[in-house]
Amino acid sequence: MALTIQGMKSGGSTLGRPHVGSVTLSVATALYVLFFTNHTFWTKVHTYLAAYPVAIFALYIAMSAAFSAIFIFFSVKYLTKPLFAALIIIAAVSSWFMDRFGAVIDSDMVRNAFETTQAEAGNLMTPGFALHLALVAGIPILLIALVKIDHRPFAGKVLWNTIGIVGCLAIVFAVAAANSKTFTTAVRQHKDIVKSLNPITPISSTIHYVSQADREAKLTVSPTGQDAKVMPALAGVTKPRITIIVAGETGRAANFSLNGYARETNPELKKRNVTYFPSTTSCGTATAISIPCMFSRFPRTEYSHSKALSNENVLDVLVHAGVDARWWDNNTGSKNVADRIPYFDLTASLDPKFCPTGECHDDIFLDRLDSWLDGVTKDSVIVLHQLGSHGPTYHLRYTDEFRKFTPDCRTAELASCKDSEIVNAYDNTILYTDHFLASVIDKLKARSDKLATGLIYASDHGESLGENGIYLHGAPYILAPAEQTHVPFLVWFDDDFAKSMGLDAACLTKEAQAGGRSHDNFFHSILGMMNISTSVYDPSLDVFSACRHRPSA
């Protein structure tokens, strides 16, 4: 930063603090943030505009002027230092996730951050992250703290700040006008350019989220499917009918051997006579979006978070029909889906047998499932919300028994692992999920003499494992790669459950292979499984309807 050093304090004999003009400090800080915390943005610019070097040079000038105008605007006496420090911290934090993981910090990503758990957030607080903050944020903030800012008198400050801002904006408009065709085309074709601008996008996304959260807090819940009723079971089945819904976490279809993956990651499920639906797409790329969307009656094209909050979901419809419904959670909560049914947070147990690191392995469900199944006396549905394959600490999601693919990445610092090691660790999580699902099926099969049982599983979203330099999940849906939106989806029934639905198993196997399913099918398929009749049920979205043969009334 350009500093004016005063050798001696006025009227004193000791060395004074460095002095710097407010505009000078504003421009210097702006340029630091623009060029030291925007690696992802500039990489995209150089990639997408590689054929237009003059336009790239012009963009450097325009962005420098634009950032300078913003920082000059915030150079208010007494607020300059805290405001600049805050902007540097935001930019430093955002740059870590943008540059290391390819994250886009939109309002949905901000929602994920606000709704995360302490344990989940702790996995991201690594030594590398701390060092990054110390270097990228700590040093410039320390320098700003050490200097004395020279502010002009109020009238002069307003005048010269205005001149500076207007001059910067004039440069921006001139450059934009001269390169409008190139810039407009690039932004339209590559929307991720603007979404990677730091800290503009993170700040605007946070403002949008807070505004939306304030509106959502005032919403009331409208009833859905109050006319629901359970239709009589077919084939003389009189046993209680049980559906276990497993809401998966971060399982991507590409790494399921049931989906054609070369590695055997589903050795147990392939022996359980499950029906797998290939080419299934998710509603979102993050838990906070996909979970409420999966259980809502709205298809992805009509879905919004406010709609999910203001309308009852499929679990409420089941309750209206007289079915017992409950939610067990080993993740970050039900995202309001279970607000009106019994909810049990297994992570709060801190059972040392299953939760050695503060987060729990999914086997914690199995430990408690037997007693629940033994106590069932009526048609019931239970949701098991997995921790599944949530990263970046994939190695914490499975026990040593399932450490089949090695060497596996054993740290949250993915940058310190080879991509092959990250994939190995991730594949071990899928192997563990395979065991978990197979174990749930075995517990259901063991009670087929007393219960008619079924299971439906779908992951909330997928995961990027380094493809095109992208890791983890949460990309805006319009930009998201298939690895984040293609998810595993499967069902299993015992004989009596299938008979009670009037389901032709051979037909379902054939229908499933056609693919083309999505989270849009979840709501209606669950109603179909439980023989629920209601005005909000759409048979065209029930994956079983084409293979159900129910005599007309």
Secondary structure, DSSP 8 states (H G I E B T S, - for coil): ---B--SS-TT-SS----EEEHHHHHHHHHHHHHHHS-HHHHHHHHHHTTT-HHHHHHHHHHHHHHHHHHHHHT--TTTHHHHHHHHHHHHHHHHHHHHHH-----HHHHHHHHH--HHHHHTT--HHHHHHHIIIIIHHHHHHHHSEEE---HHHHHHHHHHHHHHHHHHHHHHHHHTHHHHHHHHHH-THHHHT-TTHHHHHHHHHHHHHHHHHTT---B---TT-EE---STT--S-EEEEEEEESS--GGG-GGGT-SS---TTGGGTT-EE--SEE-S-SSHHHHHHHHHSSS-GGG--HHHHHHB--HHHHHHHTT-EEEEEESSS--TTTTTTS-EEEGGGG--TTT-TTSS--THHHHHHHHHHHHT--S-EEEEEE--TT-SS-GGGSS-GGG--SSS---SS-GGGS-HHHHHHHHHHHHHHHHHHHHHHHHHHHTTTTT-EEEEEEEES---EESGGG-EES---TTT--HHHHEE-EEEEE-HHHHHHHTB-HHHHHHHHHT---BGGGHHHHHHHHTTEE-TT--GGG-TTGGGB-----
